[in-house]
Amino acid sequence: MKLSNNKILITGGATGIGLGLTQRFIEENNTVIICGRRESVLNEVKAKFPSVITKVCDLSDEKDRVALYNWIAENHSDLNVLVNNAGIQKWISVDDNNFYESMKSEIATNIEAPLHLTSLFINLKSLTTVMNVTSGLAFSPFAKVPVYSATKAFFRSFTLSLRHLLKSKNIEVIEIIPPALNTDLGGVGLHDAHPSVSDFIISIFDQLEQGRNELTFGTSETRLNASAEDLRNHFNAMHSN
């Protein structure tokens, strides 16, 4: 993937990893479009980075996803990079009263949305790259976020197949595999002890320059290359208390 002179859509590009990607891609001389549910948060990013283009969109809603694609096709038909970054994480147990409703929202945002968007955006003749943000939890789940972990395992599996399926269209598929980072994913303060997004972004772009298509950092590099036994041991260690 070339790192400059792209037009890029980053879903969930106003916070966390998405915001880190937004800032770095702008610094690399790209045109960046971000979408999210909260207009106020999008406006904050716009105030900090005036070149960014914003679009309010609830990706859990099928109609909003179609409307987003139609808006891009009409106004930004030269878009060549789709970054499926948006995701939600719920700390929940299967015996919680609201488990089913919570599960539906996670699946809609973490699975249905990126699969639907991918199927839409590959119709753009200009599209050259799809970047999917999965997780180290795709390899070894964390039981406090059971549905999130499962959605990321699903999304990684899909990404591997997608890379093969889009070869004939000359569309590159890149997987970004973050570990836990210091973001508000799952709730404010839950990940304060983890590495910074800025350090993660530096590493990710170093790997892009190297031409890698599976981008890792810290413990996610370890999990990507772990044996089945290593992953079982890791799971058991995480849940020993």
Helices and strands as residue ranges (DSSP letters): E 7-11, H 16-27, E 31-36, H 39-48, E 53-56, H 62-75, E 81-84, H 99-107, I 108-112, H 113-121, E 129-133, G 136-138, H 146-165, G 167-169, E 172-176, H 197-210, E 214-215, H 219-224, H 228-238
